[in-house]
Amino acid sequence: MTYVVIENCIACKHTDCVEVCPVDCFYEGENMLVIHPDECIDCGVCEPECPVDAIRPDTEPDMEKWVEFNREYSEKWPVLITKIDALPKAEERDGEEGKMEKYFSPNPGKGE
């Protein structure tokens, strides 16, 4: 099992999860995070830290596409090991539908 980041993170990018990760497997895009599925040790400490419920185990239904999505972008984006501020409109966009189509950016974040 591994954990992955899903669409809920897009346009929010809370990083409470990064702070508790013991193996630094979070990678930063311009407006979301991903987890490298081969680096995640399945400890689960990140999941309850996410205020927008964006971290899920790959054992849930229909997670295959998110495992591949996380793998693809974790190989393109820089690692993030330090907590940073959420995006300015994070509270406003929490729970919004269709965030992938509306807001997803393939651009990397700064990493820290």
TAFEN-V376936 format. One record per backbone hydrogen bond with DSSP energy under -1.0 kcal/mol. CO is the residue of the C=O (numbers start at 0). NH is the residue of the N-H. Records with the same first field share a line. If there is no record, write none. Layout:
CO: NH, NH
This chain:
1: 57
3: 55
5: 8
6: 9
8: 11, 12
11: 86
14: 18
16: 20
24: 35
25: 79
26: 33
27: 108
30: 10
31: 28
33: 26
35: 38, 39
45: 48
46: 49
49: 52
53: 5
55: 3
56: 59
62: 66
63: 67
64: 68
65: 69
66: 70
67: 71
68: 72
69: 73
70: 74
72: 76
77: 27
86: 89
88: 92
92: 95
97: 101
98: 102, 103
106: 29
